Each structure stands twice: as structure tokens, then as C-alpha cells.
Amino acid sequence: MTYRILCIVPSLPQNLNPKTVQSILNQTYPIEILAILPKKINKPTINDRITQVLNDGLANINLESFDYLLRIDGDVTIPSNFIEENLKANADCCGKSGYAMLIKVSTFLRLMNGRFNKISDDTYLGLKFMKEGAKVVDLRVRAEHSSTTAHPLSDFILRGKTLYKVGYEPIHMIHAVLLHVHYITLKDCFTILTYFGSVIKRIPKSDVAGYVFNYQIKRLFRLRKLCGE
């Protein structure tokens, strides 16, 4: 079976790595359309900006014409067999981070109405799919970041609030903060502090929060049981 694949890259021209485009065009399993979305959005948070860029771009595309949506950041390169190998997972969503995700369009339309959520275009999508029983897996072939740009403090603060909104319990929140760092920084501390600040303020949570919290608590109990054995 041949799949029709749409690739979208939300990136301003000055932030787009030419190697990103080349790596997409060099795929052993070719894409149908590559859409670079260079729109500049004046929104207070990075989640708001990226989500609006993605959704504004998709509003001009007939998603029903495609089988898969490949969403890639403009500072990411992918191996030539990235699409071919990740298609073999036969998943509704392959990849759990927005820098590179291969999403089944039919599921995206059914569960998200073909639009990304402003809470978090990547984290929320994966959790929403899981909540509704869709198959979400890690990438079989991974992508590579090429950007060395430091994220502003506001991104770390936003992440703490986002992790609270989607239902992370404290232990998994801290694990998420430390997962890709060699040592904790002051900015990472702001993520943790913002999370607990959101707990105290009891800010509204998303519709996936209850599922995520219960799922993570069950994982902790299973881990405790295994350690006890």
C-alpha cells in the first residue's frame, strides 16, 4: 500500500536549517507535499505561536487527501529511512516530541478535528491519543537536533505550567525535567517551581489530566511492586 504523506515545518526563514529540507526530500519513502510555514505570530507564549502557525497552515490544506502528517521543526534533520522505518510501527502517532512526529491523519481528524491544541502541540496530542486508545509509540528511527539556541526563561516557566495542565504527578514531572539534561540548572528549577505554583493556584487542567495522573500513579505502583519483589 502506498501512503500519501504531508510534511509541515513551522519555521521562519532565518531559523530554517537547509539540511532539514534536504533530509526531508532525501527520504527513501517520498512525501507528497512539503509545506514550510514561515508565519510570524505575535502571541505571549511559544505554545500559542507554534500552534497558531501549524493550524493556520493546515487550514489551507485538504488533510483528508493524506494518510500521514509528518511534523518537523526547522532545526531538525532526519535520516533517509526515517519515514520508511517509522511507518512500520503502524502507529497512530510515532514520536512523542514535536521536533519530529509521524501522525496518522484519520486519527488526527477524529480526535483533534485536524487541529493542534494550544496547551502544547506535541505533548497534548500524544496524551490525547493515548487517552482515547490510539497507538502512540517512540520513534523507531530518531531525528537529530542541530540548533544550539538557548531557550529563554519564559519557556521553562511555561513548561512547568504545561506539565501541570496535562496531569503530570510530581515524580513524573521531575523525571520529565531531568530526562534530557546532564545536570539541573536554575532554569530547570523554574519549571519545577512553576509546576508547584500551579498546584497551589489550582489553575484549570486539560481534559487529559485525569487520565494522565491515574496512568502515572498506576506506573508508580507497578514499579514499587517490582522493587518489592
C-alpha positions, -999 to +999 in steps of 0.1 A: +000+000+000+012+035-009+007+063+017+003+099+009+024+120+033+022+157+040+052+173+058+048+206+076+077+226+091+068+256+112+099+279+109+108+314+100+133+316+071+162+327+093+157+298+116+153+271+089+183+248+085+188+240+048+198+205+059+163+200+073+147+205+039+173+183+022+168+155+047+131+155+041+135+154+003+160+126+005+136+101+021+135+066+008+097+068+012+089+101-005+065+127+008+037+141-013+039+178-002+064+197+019+049+229+034+072+254+051+051+276+074+071+308+079+044+329+095+054+352+123+028+353+152+026+378+180+015+357+209+026+357+245+038+320+247+058+297+224+029+272+225+004+298+213+027+308+185+036+274+172+001+261+175-013+290+155+013+287+128+005+250+124-032+254+124-032+284+101-011+263+077-034+233+079-065+255+073-053+259+037-046+222+031-071+194+025-060+169+052-084+143+040-062+138+009-033+125+030-027+094+051+001+107+073+012+141+086+049+145+093+055+174+116+092+185+119+109+215+135+131+237+113+163+229+131+159+191+128+174+166+103+161+131+097+179+100+084+169+089+048+150+059+061+131+079+088+097+077+072+101+042+058+111+027+091+087+046+113+057+037+091+065+000+100+053+008+136+017+011+121+010+036+149-015+065+152+014+086+164+050+078+161+072+101+182+063+118+214+080+152+209+071+179+185+105+181+169+096+150+148+062+132+148+046+110+122+008+112+128-020+092+111-043+117+096-075+098+101-069+096+139-058+133+139-091+143+123-112+121+145-097+130+179-083+166+172-106+177+144-074+182+124-061+209+147-033+211+172-040+222+208-026+254+222-017+238+255+010+220+237+010+210+201+031+178+208+026+168+244-011+172+244-016+154+211+003+123+223-016+121+256-050+128+239-043+099+215-034+076+244-065+086+264-087+077+235-070+043+230-049+052+199-015+037+194+014+060+204+050+048+202+085+061+203+103+068+170+120+036+156+145+059+138+153+091+155+158+126+143+187+150+152+185+185+166+210+209+151+201+241+170+222+254+199+200+283+206+193+287+244+157+288+254+145+318+273+134+315+309+098+320+298+099+286+280+109+268+312+082+286+332+056+277+305+067+240+306+061+238+343+025+251+338+020+228+308+031+197+327+006+206+355-022+212+330-018+178+312-019+160+346+017+151+354+021+140+390+052+154+408+076+124+404+069+121+366+072+159+363+107+159+378+116+130+357+104+149+326+125+179+336+157+159+341+153+134+313+174+152+287+198+172+310+232+162+324+226+184+355+198+206+368+201+243+360+184+274+375+160+275+346+150+239+353+143+249+388+118+275+375+100+247+357+096+228+389+086+259+409+060+269+383+045+234+384+041+235+422+029+271+419+002+259+396-008+232+421-012+259+448-032+282+425-053+253+412-052+266+377-076+247+353-064+215+338-069+200+304-093+171+295-065+146+295-053+154+330-073+128+349-062+101+326-025+111+327-025+114+365-041+079+370-019+063+344+013+076+361+001+066+395-005+031+383+030+030+368+045+040+402+026+013+420+038-013+394+074-001+399+070-003+437+057-038+434+086-048+412+111-033+435+095-050+465+098-083+447 
